[in-house]
Amino acid sequence: LTFVDLAGSERTKRARTEGEARQEGNAINLSLLNLNNVIKARADRSSVVPYNSSSLTKLLADRLGGATPTLVLACASPEGEHADETISTLQTMSLARMIETRPKIARRPATISVEEAARQAEEAARHAVRPLRRP
């Protein structure tokens, strides 16, 4: 079970933020943009989904990828000054509703042989020591 509070778009002019707070607001906006791009790609059933575009979308990849039941809650403001943000949120959530998920039940055998346990341990060790590849 994963809970993620995505905050909201940060309007730097309206909030009059500067310095570190402005940079944090820009980072939040970039993460929300990347999440929106992933939701659009999943809703369009695109063959390429940009999960690697941000740490947020990487974190939520299995949740948005269709193998896990996902519930998204969106908060909207009735205030007129927030109308553009509310409309954008509702449009994104409308796209999110179009994502088809097929939850998978993870099943493990009740018992495994010693040989199979050793093979799994060796495979896990091989994956653990692989160096990271940088583009």
Contacts in CASP RR format, 6 or more apart in sequence:
PFRMAT RR
TARGET T0000
AUTHOR 0000-0000-0000
METHOD contacts of the structure
MODEL  1
LTFVDLAGSERTKRARTEGEARQEGNAINLSLLNLNNVIKARADRSSVVP
YNSSSLTKLLADRLGGATPTLVLACASPEGEHADETISTLQTMSLARMIE
TRPKIARRPATISVEEAARQAEEAARHAVRPLRRP
2 59 0 8 1.000
2 60 0 8 1.000
2 63 0 8 1.000
4 56 0 8 1.000
4 59 0 8 1.000
4 60 0 8 1.000
6 28 0 8 1.000
6 31 0 8 1.000
6 32 0 8 1.000
6 35 0 8 1.000
6 56 0 8 1.000
7 28 0 8 1.000
8 28 0 8 1.000
8 32 0 8 1.000
8 85 0 8 1.000
9 28 0 8 1.000
9 29 0 8 1.000
9 32 0 8 1.000
9 85 0 8 1.000
9 88 0 8 1.000
10 17 0 8 1.000
10 24 0 8 1.000
10 25 0 8 1.000
10 26 0 8 1.000
10 28 0 8 1.000
10 29 0 8 1.000
12 22 0 8 1.000
12 25 0 8 1.000
12 26 0 8 1.000
15 21 0 8 1.000
17 25 0 8 1.000
30 54 0 8 1.000
31 54 0 8 1.000
31 55 0 8 1.000
31 56 0 8 1.000
31 57 0 8 1.000
34 50 0 8 1.000
34 53 0 8 1.000
34 54 0 8 1.000
34 56 0 8 1.000
34 57 0 8 1.000
35 54 0 8 1.000
35 56 0 8 1.000
35 57 0 8 1.000
35 60 0 8 1.000
36 92 0 8 1.000
37 50 0 8 1.000
37 53 0 8 1.000
38 49 0 8 1.000
38 50 0 8 1.000
38 51 0 8 1.000
38 53 0 8 1.000
38 57 0 8 1.000
38 60 0 8 1.000
38 64 0 8 1.000
39 64 0 8 1.000
39 92 0 8 1.000
39 95 0 8 1.000
39 96 0 8 1.000
39 99 0 8 1.000
40 46 0 8 1.000
40 95 0 8 1.000
41 48 0 8 1.000
41 49 0 8 1.000
41 50 0 8 1.000
42 49 0 8 1.000
42 64 0 8 1.000
42 65 0 8 1.000
42 66 0 8 1.000
42 99 0 8 1.000
43 95 0 8 1.000
43 96 0 8 1.000
43 98 0 8 1.000
43 99 0 8 1.000
49 64 0 8 1.000
49 65 0 8 1.000
50 57 0 8 1.000
51 57 0 8 1.000
51 58 0 8 1.000
51 61 0 8 1.000
51 64 0 8 1.000
52 58 0 8 1.000
57 64 0 8 1.000
62 68 0 8 1.000
63 70 0 8 1.000
64 70 0 8 1.000
64 99 0 8 1.000
65 99 0 8 1.000
65 101 0 8 1.000
66 99 0 8 1.000
66 100 0 8 1.000
66 101 0 8 1.000
66 102 0 8 1.000
66 103 0 8 1.000
67 101 0 8 1.000
67 102 0 8 1.000
67 103 0 8 1.000
67 104 0 8 1.000
68 101 0 8 1.000
68 103 0 8 1.000
69 101 0 8 1.000
69 103 0 8 1.000
70 99 0 8 1.000
70 101 0 8 1.000
72 93 0 8 1.000
72 96 0 8 1.000
74 89 0 8 1.000
74 90 0 8 1.000
74 92 0 8 1.000
74 93 0 8 1.000
75 89 0 8 1.000
76 82 0 8 1.000
76 86 0 8 1.000
76 89 0 8 1.000
76 90 0 8 1.000
77 85 0 8 1.000
77 86 0 8 1.000
78 86 0 8 1.000
112 120 0 8 1.000
END
